[in-house]
Amino acid sequence: MLQPVWKVCGNTSIQDVTICSNFGVDVLGFVTEYPVKVPWNLSANEALKLIKHMPYNVKSCVVTGGSVEKVYSLAVNLKPDFIQLHYNETLEETSALSHMLADQGIKVIKTIPLVPERRRSQLGTEELCECVKRLELSGVYAILVDARSPENASREGRTVDLKLFAEIKNYSSIPVILAGGLTADNLRGTLDIAQPKWIDVMTGVECSPGKKDIGKVKTMAKVLGRI
C-alpha cells in the first residue's frame, strides 16, 4: 500500500501535538488567525507555543488566509515549514507569497476551489487543467483538494469527490493533497482508489472539534503502517 505523507490539522493543545507525534504523523497543522470563525482557530501566540513544543522530526504547517501582508507577517513570526492558504487568495496573492516565503525557507500549500465560480474568482478560470498549471507556475509546493472551504469551514462530514481529485492529480506535476472525510474506517479503500502522495486529516481523528482522540489517531496510524 502507498505510504503517503500524513498531515493532521486542527491541533489546539500540547496534548494534540504529543498524541500525533507519538503515532508517526509527519506534519502537524495549526489553524491560525483564520478569517472565518472555526473551532480550531488559534492566535499567533497560541500557535507559536505549540510549534515550539513539536519534536524536531515533525513538520509544522500554519493554515490561514487573508492579505499578503497578514500572511507574510504571520509566517515570518511563526516560522513554520509550510503555510497553507485556505481562504480566497487570488493567483497574484498566492504567487507573491510563494516567492516571498521561499526566501524564508517556507513552502506554500494552496487549496484549489472545488466550485467553478470560486476557481474563476481566485485563479481566473474554471478549467481544472489550467488552474493546476497556473498554480504550478505560481511557485506553490503543493495543491490541496479539500471538501472543506471557507463557506463550510465549521461543518463536519464533508467528503471530497475522488474523481475530481484524480483529475487534478493527473494534471499536476507537484504534490496534490487529499482532504475531506478521511477516517480510519475509509482510509485504506480511499488510498487504494486515489493513490494520494499526501493525506490531510482533521475531524476524522477527533473526539470533539479541536480535541484529538488518541484511539482514532492510533487506529489510523495502524492503517498507515506507522505502528
C-alpha positions, -999 to 999 in steps of 0.1 A, spaced: 0 0 0 11 35 -8 26 53 22 15 89 19 28 119 39 4 121 68 -8 156 79 -31 161 108 -47 195 110 -66 215 137 -42 208 166 -51 231 195 -31 218 225 1 203 237 -18 170 242 -28 170 205 8 176 195 21 148 217 -6 123 205 1 129 169 38 130 172 39 97 191 20 79 164 41 90 134 23 120 120 46 137 95 31 172 95 11 190 122 -13 217 111 -24 247 132 -53 268 121 -41 303 129 -59 337 127 -82 322 101 -107 348 87 -138 327 95 -148 316 129 -140 279 134 -134 257 165 -98 251 157 -87 287 154 -56 298 174 -40 332 179 -4 336 167 9 334 202 -10 301 209 2 286 176 38 296 184 37 278 218 26 246 201 51 248 173 79 253 198 67 222 216 70 200 185 96 173 180 124 182 156 114 154 132 78 166 127 70 194 102 47 223 111 20 239 89 1 271 96 -33 271 80 -45 307 74 -58 332 49 -61 368 41 -39 396 27 -4 391 16 9 414 43 -10 395 70 0 360 59 37 370 54 39 386 88 24 355 104 48 332 86 79 353 95 68 353 132 59 316 135 85 302 110 65 270 101 77 246 75 45 252 54 19 279 50 -14 267 38 -36 292 20 -71 281 27 -93 312 21 -100 333 -10 -64 342 -21 -60 351 -57 -34 338 -80 -15 370 -78 -15 369 -40 -6 332 -40 24 338 -63 36 368 -43 35 348 -11 52 317 -27 81 338 -38 84 359 -7 82 329 16 107 309 -4 133 334 8 123 324 43 125 286 36 88 283 39 68 263 14 32 272 3 3 249 0 -28 263 -18 -63 249 -19 -79 246 -53 -116 256 -51 -140 228 -60 -168 252 -71 -162 265 -106 -172 301 -98 -147 301 -69 -119 289 -92 -127 317 -117 -126 344 -90 -94 331 -74 -75 317 -103 -90 334 -134 -105 303 -150 -129 275 -142 -109 249 -162 -92 225 -138 -62 218 -160 -55 255 -165 -60 261 -127 -34 235 -119 -9 249 -145 -13 284 -131 -8 272 -95 24 253 -106 37 285 -122 29 305 -91 56 286 -72 34 267 -47 48 235 -33 16 215 -33 -21 218 -42 -48 209 -16 -80 193 -28 -103 197 2 -140 193 7 -138 220 34 -139 256 22 -145 290 38 -182 285 32 -185 253 51 -154 256 74 -171 246 106 -192 217 93 -183 180 97 -187 151 74 -176 167 42 -162 142 18 -141 151 -12 -150 139 -47 -124 113 -55 -130 116 -93 -123 153 -91 -92 146 -70 -79 121 -96 -85 146 -124 -65 173 -106 -37 148 -96 -35 137 -133 -29 173 -144 -3 181 -117 35 177 -116 36 188 -79 21 171 -49 -17 170 -46 -30 166 -11 -63 148 -4 -85 160 24 -121 157 34 -139 130 53 -110 107 59 -113 83 88 -96 50 98 -126 31 85 -125 45 50 -88 53 47 -75 20 32 -101 19 5 -95 56 -3 -58 51 -6 -63 22 -29 -86 43 -52 -70 77 -50 -33 69 -45 -25 103 -29 10 113 -21 -3 133 9 -34 130 31 -48 157 54 -69 146 83 -88 167 109 -122 157 122 -116 120 113 -93 118 143 -112 140 168 -135 132 197 -148 168 195 -138 198 175 -103 209 184 -96 178 205 -77 148 191 -88 113 200 -58 91 209 -77 59 199 -86 73 165 -51 85 158 -37 52 169 -61 33 146 -52 54 116 -15 50 124 -20 12 122 -38 15 88 -9 36 76 17 12 89 32 37 114 30 13 143 
